[in-house]
Amino acid sequence: MEDLRFTFNDLVIFFGILNTLLGVLFGLFPLVVGLKNANKKYAVIGFVGSVVGGFLLSIFLSFPIALVFTILSLRKTTSLVSEADPSLSV
């Protein structure tokens, strides 16, 4: 049986794909929560940021980005009308 040999380029590609998949996995959390709470802006930014962060620094960047944007997606949004005139708030 022949030994497996990997070059440095093979390992870089393998771990790049693996880290990107981890970023997609973590990015699904803010995406689902944001779309469920009708907060598309934070959902998309959290997903894309987590995927890019996963590619660049693996779990060390993709998890914090996903966590921050999930928390931002869970916050209640205030309308500009209620801030401008408190008597119009519901």
N, C-alpha and C positions, 0 to 999 in steps of 0.2 A: 504494500500500500504506500502510495506516495504522500509525502508531507504537504500540507497546505502552506502556501507562502503568499503573504499579502505585501504589497508595496505600500509605501506611505500614501500615495495618491488613492489607493483603494480604501485605506482606512479613513482618510479625510472624507471621501464621498460617502462611505457607509455611515460614519458618525454625523455627517451633515444631514443625511436623509433621516436618520434616527432622531436627531434633535429637532428637526422640522416637524416630524410626526408628533413628538411630545408637545411642541408649540401648538399644533392643531388641536390636540387633545385638551390642553389647558385653555385654549382660546374658545372652545365650544361652550364653556361655562358662562363667560360674559355675553356670548352671542345668544344663547338660549334665554338667559335671564333678561337681557336687554330687549329682545324681541317680544318676550312674554309681557314685559312691563311697558311696551310701546316706547322704548327709548332706543331707537335705531342708531343714533349717532354714537353713543357709548358702546353699543353692541358691536358695531363694525370696527370702530377704532380699537377696542379691546381684542377682537379676534385677529385683526391684521397685526397689531402690535405684539401679540403673543406669538404668532407664527414667526415674525421677523426676529423677535427676541429669542425664540427657541433655536432658530438657525444660528444666531450670533453667539449666544452664551448659554444655550441649553436651558435647564430648569432654573438656573440662577437668575435669569431675566424673564422668562416666559411666565413663571408662576406669580411673581410680584405684579406684573402687568395685568394678568388675568384677575388677580385678587382685587387690585385697585379698581379696575373697570367693572367688576361684578358689584362691588360696593357702590360705585357711582351709579350703576344701573338700578340698584335697589332704592336709592334715595327718591323721595317724592319731589317732583318738579313743581315749581311755583310758576304760575302764569304771570306774564308781564302786566296784565290788566289788574290783577289783585295787588300788585306792588305799586302801581301808579295811583289807584284810587281804592282804598280799603273798603269803601261802601259797596263796591261792585263784587267783592269776594263772595263766593258761594258758601 
